[in-house]
């Protein structure tokens, strides 16, 4: 286990599954094309640095549920490395789209290692987020939600393989 602190504490654990939230900085709203860019960059990292279980890109923030993969030496990619690759490149491309410069995302992200029983709750939270925000009426309507076909945490314990979407209808 590895611990580091900037403004927020961050705990990393070998082969852990994380729930991560990051927010837009000092910019009120990501238009649809910008959300598509952010989603594309999250998906680009799937199979490279992370096993992405689910993500949602909202107009003001994003949620990801993933397990860090290992590099060529067998060490897991660090949270800092993962988030830099997602946030850094997506910020550049979104800024280009919006014809702006400077910081797009808040510097730090909120992250939590999933404990037994939490994976399913966070998966359902990601699905429900656009519904709760009034951006969709039911699962599958919001364009910027992505779910692994059989989203399942490898660590710490296996969870149910499909989210309970019926409670959002």
N, C-alpha and C positions, 0 to 999 in steps of 0.2 A: 504494500500500500504506500502511496506517495501523497503528501500533503503540501500544498503551497497556497499562499495568500497574496492577493493584490488588494483590492477593496473588498472582495468577497472571498470566502474560503473555498478552496477547490480540493477535493479528494479524488485521487485516481487509484484504481485497483485493477490488477491484471485480469483481463477477460471479463470486465464488468459491463453491464448494460446501463446506459445513461439516459436520463430525460434532461434535455437542454432547452432553455428558452433564451432567445436573444431579441433585442428590441431595436427599432429604428431610433436614431439619435437626432433630436432637434429637427425632425422632418415629420410633418403630421400624417402622411398617408402615402403608401406605396400603390401606384396605379396598377391595373391588371398586368400590363407588359412587364413591369418591374417585379411583380410577384412571380411571373413565369420564369424570369431570369434567376431569381433566388431559388426556386424549386429545381430548376435545371442544374444549378451548382450543387445542391444537396444530393441530387440523384447521381451526379458525376462522381461524387466521392463514394457512392455505394459500390462495394466490391474492391475499392482501392485502399482507403484508410478506415472505412467503417462498413459494418453490415447494418444497413438502414432498415428498421422495422416499420417506421411510420414517420410522417412529417406533415405539417400544415404551415403554409405561409399566409399569414393574416395581413391586413393592410398596415398594421403597426408593429408586428412582431412575428416570430416564428417559433415553433416547437418541433423538436426532433427527438426520436426515440431510437437509439442505436447502440451497437456493441462495437468497440474499437477493435480493429484487426491488427495483425502483427506485421512488422516490417521484415526485411530480408534477414535480420539477425535474430528474429523471434521475439523481439520486444514489441509490446503494444504501442501503437501510435498514441502520442500524448493528446490530451484534450486541447491544449493550446495549439498544437500543430493541426489538429482536425478543424478547430474553429477558425484558425487563421486561413486555412485553405478554402473554407466555405465562405466566410465573411469577406475576406480580402478580395478575392476574385469577383464575387458577386457585386461587391460595392463598386469596384472599378467599372464593371459592365452596366450596372444600374445608373451610376453617375453619367456615363457616356450616353445612355438612353435619355436621361432627363436633362442633358446638357448642363450639368453642374459639376462642381469639384468638392473635394473635402470628405470629411467623415460622414458615412451613411449609417453605420450600425453603432450602437453603444459599445464602448471599449470592451466591457466584460459581459459574459453570459452567465446565467444562472444554471447550475448543473446539479444533478442529484443522481447518485448511484441507486439503481432499483433494488429493493429488497424483495424477499419472497412475498408474493401477493400484490405487489404494486404495479407490475408490468401491465396487467389487464386494465387496471384503473387508468393508467396514463394513456394507454392505447385508446380507450373509450373517450378520454378527455380530448385527445387530438381530433377524433371523429366529431365530437360534439361542439368543439370550439366555434366553428363557423355558424352552427345552428344557434348556439347561445348568443352569439353576436348579431343575429338577425341577418346573416349573409346567405343563409340557405334554410330551407324548410325541412329537409331530410338528408340522410347520408347519401353521398354520391352526387349531390347537386353542386357542391362547391368545387371548382376546378383545381384549386391549389392544395388539395389533400392527397397524399400518396400513402398507400398501405402495402406492405409486403403481402404477397398472396396468402402466406401462412405465417403471419407475424407471430413470432414466438421467441421468447428470451432463452438464450442458451445458459445464462447465468442469472441469478443464483439457482433457480429451480425452473423447470419447464412450466409453462402456463398454458391455458386453453389456447388453441391455435386460431380461433376466429373471434373477433370482437362481437359483443352483444349489441348489434345495431338496432334491434327491434325496439329497444327502449327509447330510441331517438325519433321514432316515427310518429 
